[in-house]
Structure formats: structure tokens, C-alpha cells
């Protein structure tokens, strides 16, 4: 039997599409009508090079990208983030889980060797 997510496909990334944290590269960020019947529900949508479906951005994720890569969204293209499922996301007073973005952890620089 198919899973609910297979029976009701979405053109946008959902929690069930992300099984582990993944490093993604921003391809574009555009204001898009995300309503099923094109009624004009405009939201910011981010496409990633590594994923087939785009992600609808909420204010938290927009702020996280801006914190990592600056206030000018034109400069976000080509920048990387980590997409993951945060089980503690709340909506309408309920803990429902949701998708989050975070800056990738910086690679540790080797400690400089002492000159002897």
C-alpha cells in the first residue's frame, strides 16, 4: 500500500522528503504563488541544485539564510545551507515538526605548528 505522502504528492519539499540532514546549494529564491488553485498566495520559494523540489521559505528560514549569507538575497545564489527536519517546530500551539535550514559547520582549521 502507498504511504500518504505518495498518495498526495506535493510540488514542494515536505518533512517526509528529507530523511537526513543534507548540504544543499541555493539555485534561486523567488516570490511564487504557492496556492493549489493559483489564487495569489505569494511566498518566497528556494530552489536547491541537489533537490528536485523547491522549498517554501517561512520567516525563520529566511532569517537563517540571511544570518549565514547576508541581507541581500541576490547574493544567496551558489551559497550552501544544511536542510534538516526539526521535530520541535510548533504551529498553532502544537508540536508538528518542520523543515529548517542552518549554516553549514565551518571546517576546522588545523592548529598552527610552533616554530622551533
N, C-alpha and C positions, 0 to 999 in steps of 0.2 A: 504494500500500500504506500502511496506517496505521502510525504510529510506535508504539513500545512503550507510551509514556505514554497514547496513545489507546486501546490495547487493554486496558490495565489502569488504568482511571481510579481516582482517589483522591478521597475527600471532603475531604481536607486539602491545603493548598498543598505543592507539591513544587518542587525546583530548576527543573525544566523549565517551570513555570508563570511564573517570573519571568525576563523577558528583559533587563531593565534595572533599575537602582535606581529605586524608586518611593516617593514620600512617601505614607504611609498614616496614617489616623486610627483610634485604638483605639475600637472599638464596645463590646466586652466582653471580660472574662477570666473563664473558668470552668473548674472541675475537671470533666473529662469522661472517660468510658470510651472510649478510642480503639481498643480491640481490635476486630478484624473480627467476632468472634462474641459480643461483649458479655460477655467473661469477667472483666471487672473491672480492666483495665489503665488506671488513672486517671492522667491527665496534665493539665497546665494547657494550655488552648487559648485563643487570642486571635482574636477576630473583628475585621476591619477594615471600615470603611464602604466603602472603594473596591474591595474584592476579594470575589469570590463565595464563595470557600472560606476557612475558618479555618486558622490555623497552629498546629501543636502546638509548644509552647514547651519548649526544653531549658533547663538551668540557666544556660548562658551568656546566652541571650537574655532570660531573666527578670532576670538581674543587670543587663543593659544597659538594660532599661526602667526598673528601679529606680534606676539611676545617673542616668538622664536626668530621671525624673519622681517620684522619692521612693519610700520603702519601702512606703507604703500603696497597695495595688493598687486600692482603691476610688477612688482619685484619678486613675487612669490613663485612665479613660474620657474621650474627647474630646482626648486628647493625641496628638501626632504622632511618628512614627518613620520611618526610611527602611528598607525591606526590600530586600535585595540578595543575590546569590549570592557566597559566598566560596569560591573554588576551593581554598583551603588548609585547609579543615576536615578534621580527622582523625577516623577511627572505627576502632577495633580495630587500631590501628597502621598503617592505610592512609590515604592522602590520597584522600578521596572527594568533597570539596566539600560545601557545605550552605548553608542559608539563615541569614542573620544579620540582626539589627536594629541600628541605630545611631541616635543622636540626630541630628536634622537640624542642618545647619550654621547657626549664627546669622547672620542678615542683618547685613552690615557697616553700622555706623553712620557717617554722614558725619562727617568731621572738623570740629570746631567752627571757625568762622571767627574770626580775630583781630579784636578791636575796634580800629579805628584812630581 
